[in-house]
């Protein structure tokens, strides 16, 4: 009788043998293995492509009085709804800087810098 209890105890808690992640990764998977499909849980449709785009904040819009309010609103929404955002910042070349009323100069340390001239 003691042997029967031992056999019952050994079977209790056993689990289905499944391949390791490394084994699954060795071969291309074209469909989800049945053991991972949960028909008892509600099915969620895929996120629409519009909703899956990470918000992009254009930092140059934060410098302009014309676009600052709308970009701050986008920044607020990105932080509130996503928790993160992608930063876009347009850097200008020296040629563009000169043509946009920027001038070359030196700062107090003697290092060269580009400074915007006042309008």
C-alpha positions as CSV (number, residue, x, y, z in Angstrom):
1,X,0.0,0.0,0.0
2,X,2.9,2.3,0.7
3,X,4.1,1.7,-2.9
4,X,0.7,2.8,-4.3
5,X,1.0,6.2,-2.5
6,X,4.5,6.6,-3.8
7,X,3.3,6.1,-7.4
8,X,0.4,8.5,-7.0
9,X,2.7,11.1,-5.6
10,X,5.1,10.8,-8.5
11,X,2.4,11.4,-11.1
12,X,1.0,14.3,-9.2
13,X,2.3,17.6,-10.6
14,X,3.8,16.2,-13.8
15,X,3.6,18.4,-16.8
16,X,3.5,18.1,-20.6
17,X,6.9,18.1,-22.1
18,X,7.3,21.1,-24.5
19,X,10.3,22.1,-26.6
20,X,12.5,24.8,-25.3
21,X,12.5,28.3,-26.9
22,X,15.9,27.4,-28.4
23,X,14.3,24.4,-30.1
24,X,11.4,26.4,-31.4
25,X,13.8,29.1,-32.8
26,X,15.7,26.5,-34.8
27,X,12.9,26.1,-37.3
28,X,10.7,28.8,-38.9
29,X,7.2,28.8,-37.4
30,X,4.4,29.5,-39.8
31,X,1.6,29.2,-37.3
32,X,1.1,29.4,-33.6
33,X,1.4,26.0,-31.9
34,X,-2.0,24.8,-30.6
35,X,-0.8,24.5,-27.0
36,X,-0.4,28.4,-27.0
37,X,-3.8,29.1,-28.5
38,X,-6.4,30.0,-25.8
39,X,-9.9,29.8,-27.2
40,X,-11.3,30.4,-23.7
41,X,-10.0,33.9,-23.7
42,X,-11.6,36.8,-25.7
43,X,-10.1,37.4,-29.1
44,X,-8.7,40.9,-29.6
45,X,-8.4,42.3,-33.0
46,X,-5.0,43.6,-34.1
47,X,-4.3,47.2,-33.4
48,X,-5.0,49.5,-36.4
49,X,-1.9,50.8,-38.2
50,X,-2.8,54.4,-37.2
51,X,-2.9,53.6,-33.5
52,X,0.4,51.7,-33.6
53,X,2.5,54.6,-34.8
54,X,4.8,56.0,-32.1
55,X,4.2,59.7,-31.6
56,X,6.8,62.0,-33.1
57,X,7.6,65.3,-31.5
58,X,9.3,67.9,-33.7
59,X,11.5,69.9,-31.3
60,X,11.9,72.7,-33.9
61,X,8.1,73.3,-33.6
62,X,8.6,74.0,-29.9
63,X,10.8,77.0,-30.8
64,X,8.3,78.7,-33.1
65,X,5.4,80.7,-31.6
66,X,3.2,79.7,-34.4
67,X,3.5,75.9,-33.8
68,X,4.5,75.7,-30.1
69,X,1.0,75.3,-28.7
70,X,0.0,72.4,-31.0
71,X,3.4,70.7,-30.5
72,X,3.1,71.0,-26.7
73,X,-0.4,69.5,-27.0
74,X,1.1,66.6,-29.0
75,X,3.9,66.2,-26.4
76,X,1.4,66.1,-23.5
77,X,-0.7,63.5,-25.3
78,X,2.3,61.3,-26.1
79,X,3.4,61.4,-22.5
80,X,-0.1,60.8,-21.1
81,X,-1.2,58.1,-23.5
82,X,2.0,56.4,-24.6
83,X,4.6,57.2,-21.9
84,X,7.3,57.8,-24.6
85,X,7.8,59.5,-28.0
86,X,10.3,59.8,-30.8
87,X,12.2,63.1,-31.0
88,X,12.7,64.8,-34.4
89,X,15.2,67.6,-34.5
90,X,16.3,69.2,-37.7
91,X,19.9,70.2,-37.6
92,X,21.0,72.8,-40.0
93,X,24.2,73.0,-42.1
94,X,26.6,75.9,-41.8
95,X,25.4,77.0,-45.3
96,X,21.8,77.1,-44.2
97,X,22.8,78.9,-41.0
98,X,24.5,81.6,-43.0
99,X,21.6,82.0,-45.3
100,X,19.1,82.2,-42.4
101,X,20.9,85.2,-40.8
102,X,23.2,83.1,-38.6
103,X,26.9,84.0,-38.4
104,X,30.1,82.3,-37.5
105,X,31.8,83.5,-34.4
106,X,33.8,82.5,-31.3
107,X,32.5,82.1,-27.8
108,X,34.3,83.3,-24.7
109,X,36.4,80.1,-24.6
110,X,37.7,80.7,-28.2
111,X,35.7,77.8,-29.6
112,X,33.9,78.5,-32.9
113,X,30.1,78.6,-32.7
114,X,27.2,79.6,-34.9
115,X,25.0,82.4,-33.5
116,X,21.7,83.6,-34.8
117,X,21.6,87.3,-35.5
118,X,18.8,89.4,-34.1
119,X,16.1,90.5,-36.6
